Amino acid sequence: MSESIIIIGASHAAAQTSVSLRQGGYDGDIMVIGDEAVLPYHRPPLSKDFLSGQKSIDDILIRPAVSYEAARIEMKLGVRVGAINRNDKTVLTDDGETLTYNKLVLTTGARVRRLSVLGEDLDNVFYLRDTQDVLAIKQKAKAATSALIIGGGYIGLETAASLRKQGLAVTVIEAMPRILQRVTAPIMSDFYRRVHSEEGVTIFENVIASEIKVADEGLEVMTSSAQNFKADMVIIGIGVVPNVELAQAAGVKIGNGIEVNEFCQTSDPDIYAAGDVTWHYNPIYQRHVRLESVPNATEQGKVIATHINGAPKPYNSLPWFWSDQFDLKLQIAGLSTGFDDVVIRGDINSGRSFAAYYFKHNQFIAVDAVNAPRDFMFGKMTLTKRLNLDKARISNDAIDLKSCIAD
């Protein structure tokens, strides 16, 4: 009987792990089980090009079906795994099938955080996490003239930009004192507030949604402020929660996600995990993190494949991310958490191209580059090599980037 690897969750991490296993020489059976009835696809375009109609489902597939067929990777889609039996090394699917594994990989990702207010399950109230969510939003947007978005993070703002491009009147309400408060500096919040205002999006901060009601032919969102908001459709984007329940029920160690070592092994050495669901140690920042990031999912998938194939390469990647809104391409290198100073290179006040360099105790820790790819690549290189920057020099646009590296 040949060896078998089962991957639970048809995600970015699953697509990379399965293909990398074959590329590394694994000759046993590989099965990917996913609860969506669609092949693994790129999630970032969901709130951007897919929502705006610029790309179809086929356009956002990570790989076409023939690629998995050629690599002898079995895709079992539209099926959910209900339990893991670590003693027997089996998984039980919701259609009653028991499958045996030698190695198990959990790429279960994350689900939307629910708003938990009365009316959040009404018709024309949407969350945005998968293709079915976006198809429903697109269908409603065809007949809608207005949309209210609850949540001023990247997903909420990307959705606002996509719907505004389609001609809808868009309002965003954010519970915290400023948009993007959890992920970036106040100056970046100010910048994105300005741009969205210039593009016709209305933003209200420090406003908490308390109830959603049917009103006239649309919806009304009751809030903590003196103002309530009416719209044809409501989209909720207030973050995600890692899908750890399957692993937790099996007795696998859980932190802020499924805890893994430098080879993405869980507390059970025959069970691995990758992607948004993992709680892993980042050697660059010397702390545990959970990253909602495509590059992280991809790198962890590669790490798992090399370990199973007997050529282990520990995870040591720099976190990086991106966001597209209107004509803005934001590229982020590193983690700015805990910063105590920000240095701007470029015109953040009236322009749309600049970079924000973050420092903690005078050590460079991250960069947000808006329409500034050279700054992004330079920042990424500097952080990966664990170099530092001279604050005074980096703030001077006339000085070449490379000469800003501190002695």
Secondary structure, DSSP 8 states (H G I E B T S, - for coil): ---EEEEES-SHHHHHHHHHHHHTT--SEEEEEESSSS--B-SGGGGTHHHHTSS-HHHHBSS-HHHHHHTTEEEEES--EEEEETTTTEEEETTS-EEE-SEEEE---EEE----SBTTTSTTEEE-SSHHHHHHHHHHHHH-SEEEEE--SHHHHHHHHHHHHTT-EEEEEESSSSTTTTTS-HHHHHHHHHHHHHTT-EEEES--EEEEEEETTEEEEEESSS--EEESEEEE---EEE--HHHHHTT--BSSSEE--TTSB-SSTTEEE-STTEEEEETTTTEEE----HHHHHHHHHHHHHHHTT---------EEEEEETTEEEEEEE--TT--EEEEEEE-SS-SEEEEEEEETTEEEEEEEES-HHHHHHHHHHHHTT--B-HHHHT-TTS-GGGGB--
